[in-house]
Structures are given as C-alpha cells and as structure tokens.
Amino acid sequence: MTDKPDIAFNVASVEGAELDHIRASLESGHTSSGGPFTARVSELLRAETGAADALLTTSCTAALEMSAILLDLQPGDTVIVPSFTFVSSALAYVREGAKILFCDIEPETLGLDPRHLAELLDDSVRAVVVVHYGGIACDMDGIRQVLKDRPDVAIVEDNAHGLFGRWRGEPLGSLGRFASQSFHETKNFVCGEGGALLLNDPEDVARAWVIYDKGTDRKAFFQGYVDKYTWRDTGSSFGLSDTLAAYLLGQLEQREVIQGKRRGVFERYAAGLAPHAEELGLQLPVVPEHCDPAYHLFHVLMPDHETRTRVMKELREEGIATTFHYVPLHDSIGGQRFAARPTECPVTSDISRRLVRLPFHNNLTTADTDRVVDALVRSMTAH
Ligand SMILES: Cc1ncc(COP(=O)(O)O)c(C=O)c1O
C-alpha cells in the first residue's frame, strides 16, 4: 500500500498576493483583529453577498456560535439541523442550551428534506440550519414554503461549502437571517483557520458587534458613538487576526480564477464518469437547473457500502486519496445526548455509507482527474 498518495485529496495553494499581503500586515504592526485587511475582506463579502454586515471570525464554528447567541435561545427551545452535516452545525446551538431535532436530507442535492422538516416543526423550534452540500443549494423553495407561517423561526445557512454559489440567481449566504462561512484549509478559500458571519438582517448588526468584541461596545467607541467602551452583553473573542485576513484577501482577490479551476475539476469528473454511471450503478452529483454550484467538492454515490470500502482501498493502493462524508449526527453519541427526541433519518444513514469524495483542489490537472476516473471505473468493472 502507498503511504503517501501521489494524488492528494486536498492541497491548499497560494493563488495571488497572499504573501505580499501577509508581509504588509506584519510590517503595519496591526496583526490583531479589526485591522485594514479585515475591513477589505468584510467589504468584499458584503459586496458579493449583499449582507448587511460580514464579521470575520476564527472559524465557521465560531460564526455559528455567534448566530446561536444572537438567537437568544431559552430552555426548551430546539433547533432543526440536518443529520448529514459537520458537528459544528449542531454543536453551536447545544452550547447555548438548545436541544436539536435532527432532520433527514433529500437524496439528490443532499440538502435538508422539506417534508421531514414539516413533520419536525413544532412550537419549540427557534431556528432551522440549512447546509448547501458541496455548494449546491438545497430546496429553498420547499423549505420556505414549510416555514411560511413561522416568521419566528430563523433560517441559518451553514454556508461552509457555498460561497459564490447561487440559487435562482441569489448568492448562497443571502437566503437566511444568518450565514456562516469557513476559510479552513480544506475549503475553496483558505487562511488556515477562519470564518465569517454574514448578517442579512440589519437589526442584528449592533448586537453582533458587541458579542464579537467580548461583550463590549468597543466598535461603537471606535466609531465615536460612545466616549468609553464597557461591558454590555454576553460574547467572546471571535475576531480573526488581521494577518490571517491578509492571507484570505489574497485568496478572495483570485475568486474568479479559483472558482474557474474548481469548476474545471468538477466538470472533468462529471464528463469522465457520466458515460459509465448507469452501467456501474454510480450516482453523480445532481445540479438542479436553478443552481450555480460553488464547486466545493465532487462526490459519487456507490451502489452499496461494501463497494465503497473496496473502491476506496483500491484507489488508495494506486496512490489516490479519497474520503467520505458525513458520519450521521442523529445516531452519534453526542447527537443522541443532545437531541430533543430521537428522529429517523434513513436517507442520511444510507447515503453516508455509500458516498465517496474524489480528490478535489485548485491545481488538480487533467492528467490527475483522468487517472482518478480511470482507476474508479476499473475498480468497479473488475468485480
Ligand atoms: C458544513 C460545515 N459546517 C461547518 C464546518 C466547520 O468549519 P470550521 O472548521 O471553519 O469551523 C464544516 C467543516 O468542514 C462543514 O463542512
């Protein structure tokens, strides 16, 4: 078996002026949060998504935690979260005392299933978290229809995968009251560890800044609205270092180049596998007509769990790294502990056993994607 794959699953790359910006940040002396690079990234995110404000955080998890604080959750409150997501989408609300109702996904976009959402919705629900899996929007029409008589229920987009994707022409991240972004090294745009909270309701902006700044009105002080800053509310130290914002700005300035490269990888996989899909029983990503993907990843659904295990092993032996997603939350130890009540998520349970993510990064060459397609098809036809 090859120890180190020669086609790695993910490689974070320098794409533009990252190193120059980092140097400028270090030389400026302002390396803590709230500096000039933070301001530039925040402005770029606001312009691209239309958000009322964009606060750079240390991670997507931290941004979700801010949304949980802003929701003012009370004992007995619940939050609906897909079982098919990363832990943070649920954990952030658990930390604020809410219980979770785990919702299933629908089998094409792998986004929240509006029919199950309708079954789960009750008076205890304060928020619904939606994840645009891989950067392909979930069924927002269906979800909004279910919530149409519940203006008290906030939609939170965990948009870790979706920056610069669109749904019916609208930016992902602009479709709920809050959206969280991730700039972790595994995402499309990286700064090591980082995130952002997009605020789409202007009413949340003033309190969000207090929560962000350790519960103080420091922002209002620097804007000249108060003559000293003091403790006002709960909060924490959520701000991203300006040096990491400098790194991130270098990445985001190259957004068209990066998204173009990732789109190329996605399309080469799709074109290479499509002719074999039916015969091999492979399900490829489904992109609904009204969705522009953010090209975060490329997944395939294998016919069964045993085939997935075997194919991943055989690809690994050929030096090709693949991985899977997600270990369902509803039957995890934490999920059971923090659920409001047990719920059934059969689609999640099935898909999480069959899904394989192929190597995906900005600089994967055509030779690489051809090799992956060839190895996958060979592995599946040999048996
Ligand atoms: C859907 C989703 N939400 C949140 C996160 C957590 O992001 P971060 O590491 O920036 O906290 C991830 C990480 O992979 C994710 O996939």
The ligand as an ORCA input file, in Angstrom:
! r2SCAN-3c Opt
* xyz 0 1
  C     -20.984     22.163      6.773
  C     -19.842     22.544      7.668
  N     -20.049     23.429      8.655
  C     -19.060     23.817      9.474
  C     -17.788     23.323      9.342
  C     -16.732     23.775     10.313
  O     -15.898     24.757      9.727
  P     -14.695     25.381     10.568
  O     -13.600     24.358     10.590
  O     -14.304     26.623      9.803
  O     -15.196     25.709     11.933
  C     -17.511     22.395      8.336
  C     -16.153     21.856      8.208
  O     -15.806     21.056      7.392
  C     -18.562     21.994      7.476
  O     -18.363     21.079      6.485
*
